[in-house]
């Protein structure tokens, strides 16, 4: 009896991966083994960088809040400390948005905590 291999499923699996790496440079787009490795490495980077993205954005929000708070002679740490003292529960993303896009609202926030 001849050996039976599920060629249909194997080909579908390869086509799925090759479709996902379409647009990459060189042999990564059309050679199966290279494409498979490139795809797996890309998935690793994607997983890692979803965490890094959160870290980077938090740093950006802190920088924006610090820059806005210093306009009112206050450092970031003092500003956040006074917010927590007054029990104002706003996250850094919201405060940074106020600082960038709604300076009047941010000034009102500073006036409340002073």
N, C-alpha and C positions, 0 to 999 in steps of 0.2 A: 504494500500500500504506500503510495507517495506521501511525502510530508505535506501537511496542510498548514498554510499560513494565512492569517486574516489580512490579506493585502488591502482590502477596501478600507478597513479601520486604520491601518498604518498610513495609507496615503492621505486619508482625511486628517489624521493628526499632524502629518507633515505640512499639508496645505494650510491648516489653521495657524501653525507657527509661522510659516513663510509669509502668510498674509499679514501677520502682526509686525513682522520686521521689514515690511515693504517700505522703501524710502531710506533705509540705512545705506552706509557707504561700503563699496567694495563687495567682497564675498559674503558679507554678513547678510545680504538680502537674498542670495540665491543658492548658497551651498548649505545643505541641510545641517551638518554638524556645527559649522560656524554660526549659522543662524540660530540654532537651538541654544548654543552657549551665550550668544549675544542677547537673546530674549531672556534667558534665565538671569543673566547679570543685570539686565535692565529692570527686571522685577525686584531684584535685591535692592537696587538703587532707589526704586520707587517707594518701597517699604521704608527704607532708611530715611529718605528725604521727606516723607510725610511727617515724620517726627521732627526733623530739622526745621521744616517750614514753620511749625508752631513755635519753636524756639526763636527763630529769626523774627517772626512777627511780634512776639512779646517784647523783644529787645527794641524793635522799631517803635512800638507804642510807648515804651518807657522813655526813649529819647525824645519823642514828640511832647510827652507830658512834661518832661524836665525842661525843655526849651520854652514851653508856654508858661510854666510855673516861674521860671527865672525872670520873666518879664514883670512879674509882680513881686520881685525880691524874695523868692522862696525857692528852696531846692526841692528836688523830686521827693526825697525821703521825708522832709518836713511836711510837704503837701500831702503825701499819702498818709502819713501819721495822723495829721489833723483830720483828714477825711474819715479815718477809722475811729478817731476819738468822737467825732460828731455822729458816728454810726450811719454814714452815707455809703450805701452799698452799691457802688458803680464799679464795673470792671474796667480794666485798663484800656480795652478796645474802645469802649464807649467814651471814656474820658479823653483819649487821644483823638477820637472823631470830633468831640466838642472843641478841643484845642485847635484842630486844623480847620474845620469847616464852620464852626459856630463860636467865634471868639467872644461874643457877647454872653452867651450861655456859660462859657468857661469863666468869664470874669464874674458872673453871678455866683458861680460855684466857689470861686476864691473869696468873694465877699462874705459868703455864708460861713466859711471856715475861719476867717480872720477874727 
